[in-house]
Amino acid sequence: MKLFSRQYPNPSSSTNPPLVILHGLFGLSDNWATLAKEFSQTRSVWVPDLRNHGLSPHDSEFTLSVLVQDIYDFIAEHQLQKVDLMGHSLGGKIAIQLTHNHPEVINRLVVADMGLRSMPLNPQHLKIFDLMKQCPLSQFGNFAELEKWFFQELQNQRMAWFVLKNIKNTKSGFQWKLNHEALEKAFQQPFDLLLDEEQQIQTPTLFLKAQNSNYITDQDEQLIQKHFFNAFMEVIEDAGHWLHADQPKAFLHLTKAFL
C-alpha cells in the first residue's frame, strides 16, 4: 500500500540517518509537524499516515503484520538507508515488530509509551470508538457545531481536538478521514507483538515511559530486558499516554540526545 506522508528535509544536508515517525491509533502525520520540524534541524524526517488513517488509503485488512509490511515497503519505496525509527503507542508496537523482523534497516529505535505485553484498548480509546459511531456528522452545518458536540461528549478539550483532526469538510458534508469501522473490527482481536523468544533485538533502543500512564509497567520492563540487548528507559514526568503532547520539551530533549 502506498502511504501518504509528510517530509521535512534537512536544510544542511546532514549525514545523520533519516528519521521515520509512526503515529498511534487515531493519530495522523500532521500531529507531529512541530516536533518533526525540530528534528529536521539535524536530519531529514518522514512522517507517514498509517493505513486507514489521515490521507492514506483505506483497507479492510488491519493487522500488525500488514502495518509492519507497509512501513518496510515505505522505507524501500523512498530509498531510505538504515533509518532511525520512532513510534508512539500503536506506532511504537509497529516499530518494535519491524525492528525485530528487519533489524538491517533500522539504526536506532525510539518507543514512546508502549510496552511488549498484550493489553486491551484503554477506556479512552473505547470511548472514542463509541463517539465515532454515534456522531451524526451529516447533521452539523458548520465546524463550530461539531466542535461543541465533541467538547461536551469528551469533557476534554485536547482530546476533542485530537479527534476533530480526523474529520474533513467535503462538498457532501463532514466525513471521517479514518476508517473507524475497520479499526474497531481489527481491535476486537488481540493486537500482540510476535517476538521470537530466541532472538534478542540488538538495535540501540530508547523506551520513553509516561509517568501518568500504565502502558509500561514493571512487567514490561522485565520483558524489555529479556528481548532487548541494548535498551534504555527514561521516564517523562507529569505526562500521560500522549507524552509528546503533554511534555514536548522533555520529549524532544531525551529523543534528540539519544539519536
C-alpha positions in Angstrom: 0.0 0.0 0.0 1.3 3.4 -0.9 1.1 5.6 2.2 0.6 9.3 2.3 3.5 11.0 4.2 4.9 14.4 5.1 8.6 15.0 4.6 10.7 17.6 6.4 14.1 17.9 4.6 17.2 18.9 6.5 18.4 22.2 5.0 22.1 21.5 5.8 22.1 18.1 4.0 23.2 16.4 7.2 24.7 12.9 7.0 22.6 11.7 10.0 20.2 8.8 9.3 16.7 9.8 8.2 14.1 9.7 10.9 10.7 8.0 10.3 8.0 8.8 12.9 5.0 6.5 13.3 1.8 7.9 14.9 -0.6 6.0 17.1 -4.2 4.9 16.9 -6.5 7.8 15.7 -3.3 9.8 15.0 -2.1 11.3 11.8 1.1 12.7 10.4 0.0 16.3 10.9 0.0 15.8 14.7 3.8 15.5 14.6 4.5 18.6 12.5 6.0 20.7 15.2 8.3 18.0 16.6 9.2 16.9 13.0 10.4 20.4 12.1 12.6 20.4 15.3 14.1 17.0 14.4 14.7 18.2 10.8 17.3 20.6 12.0 19.8 17.7 12.1 18.3 15.1 9.7 15.6 14.6 7.1 12.3 13.4 8.7 9.4 11.4 7.2 6.0 11.0 8.9 3.6 8.6 7.1 -0.1 8.2 7.8 -0.8 4.6 8.7 -3.3 2.8 6.5 -6.9 3.7 7.4 -5.6 7.0 9.0 -5.2 10.5 7.7 -4.7 10.7 4.0 -3.5 7.2 3.4 -5.8 4.6 1.7 -8.5 2.7 3.4 -8.5 -1.1 3.5 -10.5 -3.7 5.4 -7.3 -5.5 6.4 -5.6 -4.0 9.5 -3.3 -6.3 11.4 0.2 -5.8 12.9 1.8 -7.8 10.1 0.3 -5.7 7.3 1.2 -2.5 9.2 4.8 -3.6 9.6 4.9 -4.5 5.9 3.5 -1.1 4.9 6.4 0.7 6.8 9.0 -1.7 5.5 7.7 -1.0 1.9 7.6 2.7 2.7 11.3 2.7 3.7 12.2 0.8 0.5 10.0 3.0 -1.8 11.7 6.2 -0.6 15.2 4.5 -0.7 15.9 5.4 2.9 19.0 3.7 4.2 19.3 2.5 7.8 16.7 4.8 9.3 16.2 5.9 12.9 12.6 4.8 13.7 10.3 6.4 16.3 6.8 5.2 17.2 4.2 6.3 19.7 1.6 3.8 21.1 0.4 1.7 18.2 3.2 3.2 16.2 5.6 2.0 18.8 4.3 -1.5 18.5 4.8 -1.4 14.7 8.3 0.0 15.2 9.2 -2.8 17.6 8.0 -5.5 15.3 9.6 -4.0 12.3 12.9 -3.8 14.1 12.6 -7.4 15.2 11.7 -8.6 11.7 14.1 -6.4 9.7 17.0 -5.2 12.0 19.1 -4.5 9.0 17.1 -1.4 8.0 16.9 0.2 11.5 19.8 2.3 13.0 18.2 3.4 16.3 14.7 2.9 17.7 12.6 5.1 20.0 9.4 3.7 21.5 7.1 6.2 23.1 4.9 4.8 25.9 4.4 1.3 24.6 5.4 -2.0 26.2 5.7 -5.5 25.0 2.8 -7.3 26.8 -0.6 -8.0 25.5 -3.1 -5.4 26.7 -6.7 -4.3 25.7 -7.6 -0.9 24.4 -7.8 1.7 27.1 -11.2 3.2 28.1 -10.4 6.5 26.3 -9.9 4.7 23.0 -13.1 2.7 23.5 -14.9 6.0 24.3 -13.6 7.5 21.0 -14.8 4.5 19.0 -18.3 4.8 20.5 -18.4 8.5 19.7 -17.3 7.9 16.1 -20.3 5.6 15.7 -22.7 7.9 17.5 -21.7 11.2 16.0 -24.3 12.4 13.4 -21.8 14.1 11.1 -24.5 14.9 8.4 -26.5 16.9 10.9 -23.8 19.5 11.6 -24.0 22.7 9.5 -20.6 24.1 10.5 -17.4 23.1 12.3 -18.3 25.2 15.4 -21.3 22.9 16.0 -19.2 19.8 15.5 -16.6 21.2 17.9 -19.2 22.0 20.6 -20.6 18.4 20.4 -17.2 16.7 20.9 -16.3 19.1 23.7 -19.5 18.2 25.5 -19.1 14.5 24.9 -15.4 14.1 25.9 -15.2 16.8 28.6 -11.5 17.2 27.5 -10.6 19.9 25.1 -7.2 18.4 24.0 -8.8 15.0 23.3 -11.7 16.6 21.4 -9.2 18.4 19.1 -7.3 15.2 18.7 -10.5 13.5 17.4 -11.7 16.5 15.4 -8.5 16.5 13.3 -9.8 13.2 11.9 -12.8 14.9 10.3 -12.8 16.6 6.9 -15.3 19.0 5.3 -16.3 18.0 1.8 -18.8 19.2 -0.7 -21.2 16.4 0.6 -20.6 17.4 4.2 -18.4 16.3 7.0 -16.6 12.9 6.7 -14.2 10.8 8.7 -10.6 10.8 7.4 -10.0 7.5 9.1 -11.7 4.1 8.5 -13.0 3.7 12.0 -15.2 0.7 11.2 -12.2 -1.3 10.0 -10.1 -0.1 13.0 -12.8 -1.1 15.6 -13.2 -4.5 14.0 -9.4 -5.1 14.0 -9.1 -4.3 17.7 -11.7 -6.9 18.6 -8.9 -9.4 18.2 -5.5 -9.4 20.1 -3.1 -7.0 18.5 0.0 -8.6 20.0 3.7 -8.5 19.2 5.2 -11.7 17.7 8.7 -11.8 19.1 11.0 -14.8 18.8 12.0 -16.0 22.3 15.4 -17.0 20.9 16.1 -13.7 19.1 17.3 -10.7 21.2 17.0 -7.3 19.5 20.4 -5.7 19.2 19.3 -2.3 17.9 20.0 0.6 20.4 16.5 1.4 21.7 15.1 4.2 23.9 11.8 3.4 25.7 10.1 6.6 26.9 7.6 5.9 29.8 4.9 8.5 30.7 4.7 8.9 34.4 0.9 9.1 34.5 0.3 6.1 32.1 0.1 2.4 32.6 1.4 1.4 29.2 4.8 0.5 30.5 4.7 -1.4 33.9 7.3 -3.3 35.9 6.3 -6.4 34.0 7.1 -4.6 30.7 10.5 -3.5 32.0 11.3 -7.2 32.7 10.2 -8.2 29.2 12.2 -5.3 27.6 15.3 -6.6 29.4 14.6 -10.1 28.1 14.1 -9.1 24.5 16.4 -6.1 24.0 20.2 -6.3 24.4 20.8 -2.6 24.2 17.7 -0.8 25.6 17.4 2.3 27.8 14.4 3.6 29.8 13.6 7.2 30.5 10.5 8.5 32.4 8.8 11.7 31.3 7.3 13.3 34.4 3.8 14.9 34.5 2.9 13.2 31.2 0.0 10.9 30.2 -0.1 8.5 27.3 0.2 11.3 24.8 3.6 12.3 26.3 4.9 14.1 23.3 2.0 16.5 23.5 2.0 16.8 27.3 5.7 17.5 27.7 7.1 18.3 24.2 10.3 19.9 25.5 11.3 16.9 27.7 10.3 14.6 24.9 12.5 16.5 22.4 15.4 16.7 24.7 15.5 13.0 25.5 15.0 11.8 21.9 17.5 14.2 20.4 20.1 13.2 23.0 19.6 9.5 22.2 19.5 9.9 18.4 
